[in-house]
Structures are given as C-alpha cells and as structure tokens.
Amino acid sequence: MHAPCYAAALTSAISGAASGETIVLAPGCVYRLATALPTIGTDTTMIGYDTGAIYNDDDLTTADNTLDGNRAYEGGGIYEETAALDDNGSLIMSNAATHLGGGIYNGSRVDMMLDDTTVFLNVVDNIYNHGDC
C-alpha cells in the first residue's frame, strides 16, 4: 500500500492496513501530523526512501511494527517533538539520520515508553531522547 505525500493519506493507510501489510511512504515526503495517528496495527511495516517514517506532533502509540530503511535529518524512524511516545514490541532498524536519532528522535521533555521494542543498526545513533525513558 502506498501513502501519497499528505498526512490524511498516511492516516488512511494506517487505518486501512491489514495485519502484516507494508505501507510505502512517498519518496522525500515529510508527513507532518497535527493530530495523533491511529494506533498502527499489528505487524505493519512502514518503509520510506529518503524520508523519515513518522514525524509526529501529538501523542503517538505504536505496537508490533517494523520501521526499516527510512532517512531523515533527525529521527529516521520516528521524530517526536512535542508529545508522548509509547511503543510496544516494534522493530526499529536500519534507519538513518544525518544529525541525531537514526532510530528515534524524542525532542520533547515528555516521557517515552518503549516496552519490548528493539532499536538497532540505526545510523548516527539509535535513540536521541531529551525526555525520560
């Protein structure tokens, strides 16, 4: 499933994704979200080419997903600036950032909860966390 370069398309793709589905993000696109994403379904894979997988400005909850091969200046897998991040059981790997947070960039002072989440093989660093983890 492809998600064209606007936030509503990404929200629609996530809402409509069946278990085990792959969502391919538009090359070079930044999906800037003003409201929380729906909970990303079980075993969903999000793949971006030359773009971060998720840029979020509101609370984000994900579970049992794969974010693989995404690229951004900060937060190749997930960029979270102003709100809480809660993930359970996801695999965040082989993402890259040119500055901070190849896997996850959490620039907020809000808690980040990672439960049984694997973050590895991300370039610059796996996690940049300004809040509590």
Contacts in CASP RR format, 6 or more apart in sequence:
PFRMAT RR
TARGET T0000
AUTHOR 0000-0000-0000
METHOD contacts of the structure
MODEL  1
MHAPCYAAALTSAISGAASGETIVLAPGCVYRLATALPTIGTDTTMIGYD
TGAIYNDDDLTTADNTLDGNRAYEGGGIYEETAALDDNGSLIMSNAATHL
GGGIYNGSRVDMMLDDTTVFLNVVDNIYNHGDC
1 13 0 8 1.000
1 16 0 8 1.000
1 17 0 8 1.000
1 21 0 8 1.000
1 22 0 8 1.000
1 23 0 8 1.000
1 24 0 8 1.000
2 13 0 8 1.000
2 23 0 8 1.000
2 24 0 8 1.000
2 26 0 8 1.000
3 9 0 8 1.000
3 10 0 8 1.000
3 12 0 8 1.000
3 13 0 8 1.000
3 23 0 8 1.000
3 24 0 8 1.000
3 25 0 8 1.000
3 26 0 8 1.000
3 31 0 8 1.000
4 26 0 8 1.000
5 26 0 8 1.000
5 28 0 8 1.000
5 29 0 8 1.000
5 31 0 8 1.000
6 31 0 8 1.000
7 31 0 8 1.000
7 32 0 8 1.000
7 33 0 8 1.000
7 34 0 8 1.000
10 23 0 8 1.000
10 25 0 8 1.000
10 31 0 8 1.000
10 33 0 8 1.000
10 37 0 8 1.000
11 33 0 8 1.000
11 37 0 8 1.000
11 38 0 8 1.000
13 23 0 8 1.000
14 23 0 8 1.000
14 37 0 8 1.000
14 38 0 8 1.000
14 40 0 8 1.000
14 41 0 8 1.000
14 44 0 8 1.000
15 38 0 8 1.000
17 23 0 8 1.000
17 40 0 8 1.000
17 41 0 8 1.000
17 44 0 8 1.000
19 41 0 8 1.000
19 42 0 8 1.000
19 43 0 8 1.000
19 44 0 8 1.000
20 42 0 8 1.000
20 43 0 8 1.000
20 44 0 8 1.000
20 45 0 8 1.000
21 43 0 8 1.000
21 44 0 8 1.000
21 45 0 8 1.000
22 44 0 8 1.000
22 45 0 8 1.000
22 46 0 8 1.000
22 47 0 8 1.000
23 44 0 8 1.000
23 45 0 8 1.000
23 46 0 8 1.000
23 47 0 8 1.000
24 47 0 8 1.000
24 48 0 8 1.000
25 31 0 8 1.000
25 46 0 8 1.000
25 47 0 8 1.000
25 48 0 8 1.000
25 49 0 8 1.000
25 51 0 8 1.000
25 52 0 8 1.000
25 53 0 8 1.000
25 70 0 8 1.000
26 51 0 8 1.000
27 48 0 8 1.000
27 49 0 8 1.000
27 50 0 8 1.000
27 51 0 8 1.000
28 49 0 8 1.000
28 50 0 8 1.000
28 51 0 8 1.000
29 51 0 8 1.000
30 51 0 8 1.000
30 52 0 8 1.000
30 55 0 8 1.000
30 72 0 8 1.000
31 54 0 8 1.000
31 55 0 8 1.000
32 55 0 8 1.000
32 57 0 8 1.000
33 54 0 8 1.000
33 55 0 8 1.000
33 56 0 8 1.000
33 57 0 8 1.000
33 58 0 8 1.000
34 57 0 8 1.000
34 58 0 8 1.000
35 58 0 8 1.000
36 56 0 8 1.000
36 58 0 8 1.000
36 59 0 8 1.000
36 60 0 8 1.000
36 61 0 8 1.000
36 83 0 8 1.000
37 54 0 8 1.000
37 56 0 8 1.000
37 60 0 8 1.000
39 61 0 8 1.000
39 62 0 8 1.000
39 63 0 8 1.000
40 46 0 8 1.000
40 61 0 8 1.000
40 62 0 8 1.000
40 63 0 8 1.000
40 65 0 8 1.000
41 62 0 8 1.000
41 63 0 8 1.000
41 64 0 8 1.000
41 65 0 8 1.000
42 63 0 8 1.000
42 64 0 8 1.000
42 65 0 8 1.000
43 64 0 8 1.000
43 65 0 8 1.000
43 66 0 8 1.000
44 65 0 8 1.000
44 66 0 8 1.000
45 65 0 8 1.000
45 66 0 8 1.000
45 67 0 8 1.000
45 68 0 8 1.000
46 53 0 8 1.000
46 54 0 8 1.000
46 65 0 8 1.000
46 66 0 8 1.000
46 67 0 8 1.000
46 68 0 8 1.000
46 70 0 8 1.000
47 53 0 8 1.000
47 68 0 8 1.000
47 69 0 8 1.000
47 70 0 8 1.000
48 69 0 8 1.000
48 70 0 8 1.000
48 71 0 8 1.000
49 69 0 8 1.000
49 70 0 8 1.000
49 71 0 8 1.000
50 71 0 8 1.000
51 70 0 8 1.000
51 71 0 8 1.000
51 72 0 8 1.000
52 70 0 8 1.000
52 71 0 8 1.000
52 72 0 8 1.000
52 75 0 8 1.000
52 76 0 8 1.000
52 77 0 8 1.000
52 79 0 8 1.000
52 95 0 8 1.000
53 67 0 8 1.000
53 70 0 8 1.000
53 76 0 8 1.000
53 77 0 8 1.000
53 78 0 8 1.000
53 95 0 8 1.000
54 60 0 8 1.000
54 67 0 8 1.000
54 77 0 8 1.000
54 78 0 8 1.000
54 79 0 8 1.000
55 72 0 8 1.000
55 79 0 8 1.000
56 78 0 8 1.000
56 79 0 8 1.000
56 80 0 8 1.000
56 81 0 8 1.000
56 83 0 8 1.000
56 85 0 8 1.000
57 81 0 8 1.000
57 82 0 8 1.000
57 83 0 8 1.000
58 82 0 8 1.000
58 83 0 8 1.000
59 83 0 8 1.000
59 84 0 8 1.000
59 85 0 8 1.000
59 86 0 8 1.000
60 78 0 8 1.000
60 80 0 8 1.000
60 83 0 8 1.000
60 84 0 8 1.000
60 85 0 8 1.000
60 86 0 8 1.000
61 86 0 8 1.000
61 87 0 8 1.000
62 78 0 8 1.000
62 86 0 8 1.000
62 87 0 8 1.000
62 88 0 8 1.000
62 90 0 8 1.000
63 87 0 8 1.000
63 88 0 8 1.000
63 89 0 8 1.000
63 90 0 8 1.000
64 88 0 8 1.000
64 89 0 8 1.000
64 90 0 8 1.000
65 90 0 8 1.000
65 91 0 8 1.000
66 90 0 8 1.000
66 91 0 8 1.000
66 92 0 8 1.000
66 93 0 8 1.000
67 77 0 8 1.000
67 78 0 8 1.000
67 90 0 8 1.000
67 91 0 8 1.000
67 92 0 8 1.000
67 93 0 8 1.000
67 95 0 8 1.000
67 103 0 8 1.000
68 91 0 8 1.000
68 92 0 8 1.000
68 93 0 8 1.000
68 94 0 8 1.000
68 95 0 8 1.000
69 93 0 8 1.000
69 94 0 8 1.000
69 95 0 8 1.000
69 96 0 8 1.000
70 76 0 8 1.000
70 77 0 8 1.000
70 95 0 8 1.000
70 96 0 8 1.000
71 95 0 8 1.000
71 96 0 8 1.000
71 97 0 8 1.000
72 79 0 8 1.000
72 95 0 8 1.000
72 96 0 8 1.000
72 97 0 8 1.000
72 98 0 8 1.000
72 102 0 8 1.000
73 97 0 8 1.000
73 98 0 8 1.000
73 99 0 8 1.000
74 97 0 8 1.000
74 99 0 8 1.000
74 100 0 8 1.000
74 101 0 8 1.000
74 102 0 8 1.000
74 105 0 8 1.000
74 128 0 8 1.000
75 95 0 8 1.000
75 97 0 8 1.000
75 100 0 8 1.000
75 101 0 8 1.000
75 102 0 8 1.000
75 103 0 8 1.000
75 104 0 8 1.000
75 105 0 8 1.000
75 128 0 8 1.000
76 95 0 8 1.000
76 96 0 8 1.000
76 97 0 8 1.000
76 101 0 8 1.000
76 102 0 8 1.000
76 103 0 8 1.000
76 105 0 8 1.000
76 122 0 8 1.000
77 92 0 8 1.000
77 95 0 8 1.000
77 102 0 8 1.000
77 103 0 8 1.000
77 104 0 8 1.000
77 122 0 8 1.000
78 85 0 8 1.000
78 92 0 8 1.000
78 103 0 8 1.000
78 104 0 8 1.000
78 105 0 8 1.000
79 105 0 8 1.000
80 104 0 8 1.000
80 105 0 8 1.000
80 106 0 8 1.000
80 107 0 8 1.000
80 108 0 8 1.000
80 112 0 8 1.000
81 107 0 8 1.000
81 108 0 8 1.000
82 108 0 8 1.000
82 110 0 8 1.000
83 108 0 8 1.000
83 110 0 8 1.000
84 108 0 8 1.000
84 110 0 8 1.000
84 111 0 8 1.000
84 112 0 8 1.000
84 113 0 8 1.000
85 104 0 8 1.000
85 106 0 8 1.000
85 110 0 8 1.000
85 112 0 8 1.000
85 113 0 8 1.000
85 114 0 8 1.000
86 112 0 8 1.000
86 113 0 8 1.000
87 113 0 8 1.000
87 114 0 8 1.000
87 115 0 8 1.000
87 117 0 8 1.000
88 115 0 8 1.000
88 116 0 8 1.000
88 117 0 8 1.000
89 115 0 8 1.000
89 116 0 8 1.000
89 117 0 8 1.000
89 118 0 8 1.000
90 117 0 8 1.000
90 118 0 8 1.000
91 117 0 8 1.000
91 118 0 8 1.000
92 103 0 8 1.000
92 104 0 8 1.000
92 117 0 8 1.000
92 118 0 8 1.000
92 119 0 8 1.000
92 120 0 8 1.000
92 122 0 8 1.000
92 126 0 8 1.000
93 118 0 8 1.000
93 119 0 8 1.000
93 120 0 8 1.000
93 121 0 8 1.000
93 122 0 8 1.000
94 121 0 8 1.000
94 122 0 8 1.000
95 102 0 8 1.000
95 103 0 8 1.000
95 122 0 8 1.000
95 123 0 8 1.000
96 102 0 8 1.000
96 122 0 8 1.000
96 123 0 8 1.000
96 124 0 8 1.000
97 103 0 8 1.000
97 105 0 8 1.000
97 122 0 8 1.000
97 123 0 8 1.000
97 124 0 8 1.000
97 125 0 8 1.000
98 124 0 8 1.000
99 124 0 8 1.000
100 124 0 8 1.000
100 125 0 8 1.000
100 128 0 8 1.000
101 122 0 8 1.000
101 124 0 8 1.000
101 125 0 8 1.000
101 126 0 8 1.000
101 127 0 8 1.000
101 128 0 8 1.000
102 122 0 8 1.000
102 123 0 8 1.000
102 124 0 8 1.000
102 125 0 8 1.000
102 126 0 8 1.000
102 128 0 8 1.000
103 119 0 8 1.000
103 122 0 8 1.000
103 125 0 8 1.000
103 126 0 8 1.000
103 127 0 8 1.000
104 112 0 8 1.000
104 119 0 8 1.000
104 126 0 8 1.000
104 127 0 8 1.000
104 128 0 8 1.000
104 129 0 8 1.000
105 128 0 8 1.000
106 112 0 8 1.000
106 127 0 8 1.000
106 128 0 8 1.000
106 129 0 8 1.000
106 130 0 8 1.000
106 131 0 8 1.000
106 133 0 8 1.000
107 128 0 8 1.000
107 129 0 8 1.000
107 130 0 8 1.000
107 131 0 8 1.000
108 130 0 8 1.000
108 131 0 8 1.000
109 130 0 8 1.000
109 131 0 8 1.000
109 132 0 8 1.000
110 131 0 8 1.000
111 131 0 8 1.000
111 132 0 8 1.000
111 133 0 8 1.000
112 129 0 8 1.000
112 131 0 8 1.000
112 132 0 8 1.000
112 133 0 8 1.000
113 133 0 8 1.000
114 133 0 8 1.000
119 126 0 8 1.000
119 127 0 8 1.000
120 126 0 8 1.000
127 133 0 8 1.000
END
